[in-house]
Amino acid sequence: MKPGQFGKLGSKLALAFIALGLLAILLGYNGAAGNLDVRAQLPYIVSGGLVGVSLVIVGAALMITQGAREDRQRLEALLLQLVDAQPAGGYDGVPSDADGLYAAGTASFHKPGCRLVDGREEIAYVTAGEAAARNLKPCRVCQPETAATNVTVR
């Protein structure tokens, strides 16, 4: 079975369950209405009502599941489009002459390849002295080393 075929079948199957449930409820009511004795009405109401309500609930559950499945398929298609649109090497905005430079954030500085600044459009690259002059703290994720002491600042 092709991936798109189950979607049509799932919706039709859900509607069929709901229709059968409503039919069972109607037949139970019709059987109960034909008898004036309450003791004779009870089996029709119980059997028709319980079976009918059960079928309607199953049909509604199938319909909800089918809707979630269709939503997931749409999201997967959009995700594949996003993956296809991403450059092959990823978002590598690190300049080739970044030796001794750090990516400056608003409150901290990072290694040029840090995942916290990877993919950002406008990143200023600064030296260790400029980062110290701006009172930037080292990133806790990439833990950049300062050029002056060559030790990891924490």
C-alpha positions, 0 to 999 in steps of 0.5 A, spaced: 500 500 500 502 506 498 503 512 503 498 516 501 493 511 500 492 509 507 490 516 509 484 516 504 482 509 507 483 511 514 478 517 513 473 512 510 474 507 515 473 512 521 466 515 517 464 507 516 465 506 524 461 512 526 455 511 521 455 503 523 454 506 530 449 511 529 445 505 525 446 501 531 443 506 536 437 507 531 436 500 530 436 499 538 431 505 539 427 502 533 426 496 537 425 499 543 419 503 541 416 497 538 414 494 544 410 497 550 413 493 555 419 496 559 422 489 560 422 488 552 425 495 551 431 494 555 435 489 551 434 493 545 436 500 548 442 496 552 445 492 546 443 498 541 446 503 545 452 500 547 454 497 541 452 504 537 456 508 542 462 504 542 462 504 534 462 511 534 467 512 539 472 507 535 470 511 529 472 518 532 478 515 535 480 513 528 478 520 525 483 523 530 488 518 529 488 520 522 488 527 523 494 526 527 498 522 522 496 527 516 499 533 520 505 529 522 506 527 514 505 534 513 511 536 518 515 531 515 515 534 508 516 541 511 522 538 515 525 535 509 524 541 505 528 545 510 534 540 510 534 540 503 535 548 503 540 548 508 547 548 505 551 542 505 556 544 510 551 547 514 551 554 517 559 556 517 560 563 518 566 563 521 572 567 517 578 563 515 582 568 518 579 567 525 585 565 529 586 568 536 579 571 535 573 570 539 565 571 537 562 576 541 555 576 544 552 581 548 554 578 555 560 573 553 565 571 548 565 564 544 570 560 540 568 561 533 565 554 532 561 555 538 554 552 537 551 558 541 553 563 536 553 558 530 548 560 525 547 567 527 547 572 522 551 578 524 557 576 529 562 581 531 569 577 532 574 580 537 580 579 540 581 577 547 583 584 549 577 587 546 573 582 550 576 583 556 575 591 555 568 590 553 567 586 560 565 579 556 565 573 560 567 566 557 562 562 554 560 556 559 559 551 553 565 552 549 570 555 554 574 559 550 581 560 552 584 567 553 590 568 549 594 572 554 594 566 559 592 560 555 588 557 560 581 556 560 577 561 564 571 559 568 
